Amino acid sequence: MNTEQFIACLRTCVGENGVISDRSQVLPYFEDWWGRCKGDALCVVRPRSTAEVSQVVALCHRHAVPIYVQGGNTSVCAGSVPPHASMGIVLNMSLMSRVIDVSVEDGAMTVEAGCVLATVQEAAAAAGMLFPLSLGAEGSCQIGGNIATNAGGTAVLRYGNMRDLVLGLEVVLPDGRVWNGLRTLRKDNTGYDLRALFIGSEGTLGVVTAATLRLFPHQPEMITAFMSHPTLEATLAVAQMLRAQFGGTLTALELISRSELQLVLKHVPHVSCPLDGEAPWFLLVDIACGADRDALLAEFEARLATGIEDGLIEDVVIPANMAQREALWAIRHSVTEANKTEGMGFSHDVAVPLRALHAFIEETGQAVRTTFPQAQIVIVGHLGDGNLHYNVMFEKSVWAGIADQAGMKKRVNRLVYDQAMRFKGSFSAEHGIGALHVPEMAAYKDDLELQMMEAVKAAFDPTNIMNPGRVLPRVMRETSGSAA
Amino acid sequence: MNTEQFIACLRTCVGENGVISDRSQVLPYFEDWWGRCKGDALCVVRPRSTAEVSQVVALCHRHAVPIYVQGGNTSVCAGSVPPHASMGIVLNMSLMSRVIDVSVEDGAMTVEAGCVLATVQEAAAAAGMLFPLSLGAEGSCQIGGNIATNAGGTAVLRYGNMRDLVLGLEVVLPDGRVWNGLRTLRKDNTGYDLRALFIGSEGTLGVVTAATLRLFPHQPEMITAFMSHPTLEATLAVAQMLRAQFGGTLTALELISRSELQLVLKHVPHVSCPLDGEAPWFLLVDIACGADRDALLAEFEARLATGIEDGLIEDVVIPANMAQREALWAIRHSVTEANKTEGMGFSHDVAVPLRALHAFIEETGQAVRTTFPQAQIVIVGHLGDGNLHYNVMFEKSVWAGIADQAGMKKRVNRLVYDQAMRFKGSFSAEHGIGALHVPEMAAYKDDLELQMMEAVKAAFDPTNIMNPGRVLPRVMRETSGSAA
């Protein structure tokens, strides 16, 4: 069967409009949103139902055609576009975007994989409930991609990662069979946790077609604060105090470095900072509450007053209304745009144990400043999770003057990841592996752990058609020979 | 190699005292705590370190000797004792009971698998933190067993199951290799979630030797209430109101039927009930709090007052101190003892979606009363999780008069499990499968799901030496031929 015949078969699965093969229309599906990764594939397939996904996957399985699953195409590690010269297909899930069921009583909602995260949040809110996952790309990323990458974001501290928010899954396995694991149960100890295995597997074990998600009681009140600190020690001491004192009500604890704040103020219009922007570190804090708001606020203000007296806090602003709160959060939500505008930044989505945060930031900073004096260190992080987006940033003109750019990139990454691993951390805390971090999997993962993952991959996808070349460094990438 | 030679080899792994083969001493390890399941094995091996476990497992692997892993031997489904006439060994983890590390800053502690749950709780408390897992057997069950069975208990509503409380694991794989997956990270998206796979796998994929557990800020204050309700509808309405209003602070929401309360009062000395015990349903509620206690208590009391006005609550008692609180919780913690004393009870650890709770209880009750008029229905449950311990109870003299006891047991189980599955529930919400519920796995699990689990089992334990006959109905049990 040649390529045209294969594409014709795909059209019998998903209809004429379900396959995009016109070269003028496929490009947006082959390129990531940064414009850094461009791939190629036979075509784009857009199924409208689980049955269609099943047929497409079964067809690809029979003909050993690789499948690259794509949600909102917001991956930051080339996880959502095909590789160069691929003979596979892009399976784009956007047309499967139904909210199937929302149940306040169950505290659960079931959605198709192509549902945009913001739509999920809105559907939950419309029922008076909260779906807590929140991240920069929420307006375009899809829940299937959030599941594939075990997405994190700003509310992990209180509500956990995507893995903690999924009660059940429907998955099309690599041979086309459909596993209906959609459940609303909180407790079901009947065998292995297959659900957890698919979450974070980045499409290498099957295609998630639908999910049942946990909903939480809507917390009607929020206490937010933005504060500046004189030193890193002081910042971490305040963070530790907040975690101890406001435990389960603390939903966000975001760290922002002065350099990051300055880039936001420089590049993003309509964002302003109510504090003196010259402090070295800032914390953005959310405490979710209800009837207890006044008591919590009084306690919170008292603790902050003590922090100021003790010299741990320079200044603090507590917004009086939602508009003021959103203006503060706009700073946090603008960092990606600001960093992208500034120049060439190497972002590292690292995590370290909380007790190693201070040493990691200090020692890595010293090493970067010594080794790459032209670079600027820009940090924003989910401090409560020990998760830092550690950016080593070269201003555009500086970057243009660097001769061996590829070598520089490698050396920067190596330094930061080596440091994270030295402190028993992770080289990819919440973004996943995609295609981009496969070399780090090879460099930093324990051999036995790779073997265990390879055994799982072989058990579920022995012919390696699902997202080949992603996640696992020693499982074959697609070679140009895998023809239809 | 004959049995004696094999046991001698085991002694070279764990020392003379590490192997118990004397028939007079092995019996407590071969019998479960109910005294219902008695097995047999070559000997009991008690390792003192991960290295010793590794050597023992490697030796068993070479000689194809089955390994039955045992923690505190508190399984309620024959998961912790060997089968009849086994030619395998019991690997008892009790001597590996060290608390390795407690870190307030990391919010994490690392313990060996044989650590008793109560010891873990105490070590956390000594550091001013909370390890929230709490269940009846906490004084003797071990953390390794809690992990193997993904234990639940009374605090799942707020803190999740064991799976949610484990950050990292150390596991000896079925060939003796050691996976060091001990991590304190909240976020680590570098490949498949191997950790989650071992949790709940009941020793069929490897031996958990140590774990890093999540700690939470200690909540210094607790609001507890015990209340009676006129109907099931009223009980569920109050439960729903509490979940909506006290969201993340609600840590326990336990349902007790009149029949269960009466059995406790009948059989367990020193337990008394401050409410009129004739109401059909009771709720025991915990709200954990801190500085916000007064505000929460005022809100709580106001809501309960409304509940009383609306006829949803008959009466309520809010303890004024810890001693009074413990007296109330003593009712809940005494149910197992009471049920055991009463007679022959068939306990069903089922879960159903929250919105199906009412229909499940009503319809199953009707069916049981019609089919088994001699039986009494006794219910205690973790209502917030949809998890009911649904007991069909025969008073001793009634049970003695039943001719076909084995047939009766089967019919009772079949009825209750059929009902749970009809409502898209689970036949084992928190107790796991062990050996006892393997027939239900065969009867109720989707064939494809069993195939997926079998593929995982084959990937990790192809020679099937780890807890054979547990969890998976179609993977071979031990036959008497598997000699050393």
Interface residues (C-beta under 8 A of the other chain):
Chain A: S103 V104 E105 D106 G107 A108 G128 T149 N150 G152 V156 L157 R158 G160 N161 R163 D164 L173 R177 V178 W179 N180 G181 R183 T184 L185 R186 K187 D188 N189 T190 G191 Y192 D193 L194 A196 L197 I199 G200 S201 L205 F216 P217 Q219 Q240 R243 A244 Q245 F246 G247 G248 T249 A288 C289 G290 A291 D292 D294 A295 L296 A298 E299 A351 V352 P353 L354 R355 H382 G384 D385 G386 N387 K424 G425 S426 F427 S428 A429 E430 H431 G432 I433 H437 E440 M441 Y444 K445 D446 L448 E449 L450 M452 M453 A455 V456 A458 A459 F460 V471 L472
Chain B: S103 V104 E105 D106 G107 A108 T149 N150 G152 V156 L157 R158 G160 N161 R163 D164 L173 R177 V178 W179 N180 G181 R183 T184 L185 R186 K187 D188 N189 T190 G191 Y192 D193 L194 A196 L197 I199 G200 S201 L205 F216 P217 Q219 Q240 R243 A244 Q245 F246 G247 G248 T249 A288 C289 G290 A291 D292 D294 A295 L296 A298 E299 A351 V352 P353 L354 R355 H382 G384 D385 G386 N387 K424 G425 S426 F427 S428 A429 E430 H431 G432 I433 H437 E440 M441 Y444 K445 D446 L448 E449 L450 M452 M453 A455 V456 A458 A459 F460 V471 L472
